[in-house]
Structure formats: structure tokens, C-alpha cells
Amino acid sequence: QVQLVESGGGSVQAGGSLRLSCAASGFTFIVWCMGWYRQAPGKEREFVSAITSGGRTAYADSVKGRFTISRDNAKRTLYLQMNSLKPEDTAMYYCAARRCSVPEYNDWGQGTQVTVSS
């Protein structure tokens, strides 16, 4: 079965950086589309970034120019490099996977917490 395990979260000061990782197993990683979402306390889960099997990327306006999504197909790992972090980036970050032929993500990791202090 699909397994997604996030890591790399933590507490940083504003302006700092973190790199999130998502280790994937149980499916053919190289041909699936992957994404990152986040959910802050009291708010709905929101899209952060996505990458297709071909490497095409997309970002939420709030993170453009600060976050970079990438994937290492040999390691079956998804990454999210987060720079210039802001307090409003504080949230639980989730890795998500879907077959590129379907529009919605239906496999999710357990999340990793990112806390940014001012």
C-alpha cells in the first residue's frame, strides 16, 4: 500500500530555512504526481506546491520565490526547500500523492510540524 513519511520539520526563526522530505513506498513513484499541503490551527488545509512526474512544478502565490519543490526518483523522495520562512508559514505540512491521470490526491502522509517564530 502507499506509504508517505514526512520528516524535516522543526522550529526556526523568521528568515530561516528548512528542508522537508517525504519518503515514498508502495507505488511506482516515478510516474506519480506529488504535492505538499499545509494546515494551520483553525484553518483549512491549503495547497503549497506540486510536481508532476515530468518535473513540472506549481506553487501557491504565498510561497512563490521562497519555496522549491523537487523529487529524487532514484531515492523515491519528495522535497520541499523552504527559505525566508515567515511566521505565517507555521503549519503542519503534509506530503500527498496521486496518479497523474486523476485530479485529486488520495494518499497522504502523517505530516510534519513547521513552526516559525518572529
C-alpha positions in Angstrom: 0.0 0.0 0.0 1.0 3.6 -0.4 3.1 5.0 2.4 4.3 8.5 2.7 6.6 9.5 5.6 7.5 13.2 6.1 10.4 14.5 8.0 12.5 17.6 8.4 10.0 19.9 10.3 11.1 21.9 13.3 11.2 25.3 14.9 13.0 28.2 13.3 13.1 31.9 13.5 11.7 34.1 10.8 14.0 34.3 7.8 15.4 30.8 8.4 15.2 27.7 6.3 14.1 24.2 6.5 14.0 21.3 4.0 11.2 18.8 4.3 11.4 15.3 2.9 8.8 12.7 2.1 9.9 9.1 1.7 7.5 7.2 -0.6 6.9 3.5 -0.9 4.2 1.1 -2.1 3.7 2.6 -5.6 5.6 3.5 -8.7 6.9 6.8 -7.5 8.5 7.9 -10.8 5.2 8.1 -12.7 3.1 9.6 -9.9 2.4 13.3 -9.2 3.3 14.6 -5.8 2.4 17.6 -3.7 2.8 19.5 -0.4 -0.1 20.9 1.5 -0.2 22.6 4.9 -2.8 23.2 7.6 -2.5 25.8 10.3 -4.5 25.6 13.6 -8.1 26.6 13.0 -7.7 26.8 9.2 -8.4 24.6 6.3 -5.7 22.6 4.6 -4.2 24.5 1.7 -2.1 23.8 -1.3 1.6 24.7 -1.1 3.3 23.1 -4.1 3.2 20.3 -6.6 5.4 18.5 -9.1 4.4 16.2 -11.9 6.1 13.0 -13.0 7.9 15.1 -15.7 9.1 17.6 -13.2 6.7 20.5 -13.9 6.1 22.5 -10.8 3.4 24.7 -9.3 3.3 26.9 -6.2 0.9 28.8 -4.1 1.3 32.6 -4.5 2.2 32.8 -0.8 5.3 30.7 -1.2 6.5 31.6 -4.7 10.1 32.6 -4.8 10.7 31.2 -1.3 9.9 27.5 -1.5 11.2 25.0 -4.0 9.8 21.5 -4.6 11.9 18.7 -6.1 11.9 15.0 -6.4 14.6 12.3 -6.4 13.1 9.4 -8.3 16.1 7.1 -7.5 15.6 7.7 -3.8 11.8 7.8 -4.1 11.8 11.0 -2.1 10.0 14.3 -2.4 11.5 17.5 -1.0 10.4 21.0 -0.1 13.1 23.5 0.4 11.7 26.4 2.4 13.7 29.7 2.6 12.9 33.1 4.1 10.3 31.5 6.4 7.7 33.7 7.9 5.5 33.2 11.0 2.5 32.7 8.7 4.2 29.6 7.3 3.7 27.9 10.7 1.6 24.8 10.0 1.5 21.0 9.8 2.9 20.1 6.4 1.6 17.1 4.5 3.0 15.1 1.6 0.5 13.9 -0.9 0.5 11.5 -3.9 -1.8 10.8 -6.8 -1.7 9.1 -10.1 -1.2 11.9 -12.6 -4.3 10.7 -14.5 -6.6 11.7 -11.6 -7.2 15.2 -10.4 -7.3 14.7 -6.6 -4.7 13.5 -4.1 -6.0 10.4 -2.3 -2.8 9.4 -0.4 -1.4 11.4 2.4 1.4 11.3 4.9 1.0 11.9 8.6 2.5 15.4 8.5 5.5 17.2 9.9 5.2 20.3 12.0 6.9 23.6 11.0 6.9 26.5 13.5 8.3 29.9 12.6 8.8 32.4 15.3 9.1 36.1 14.9 
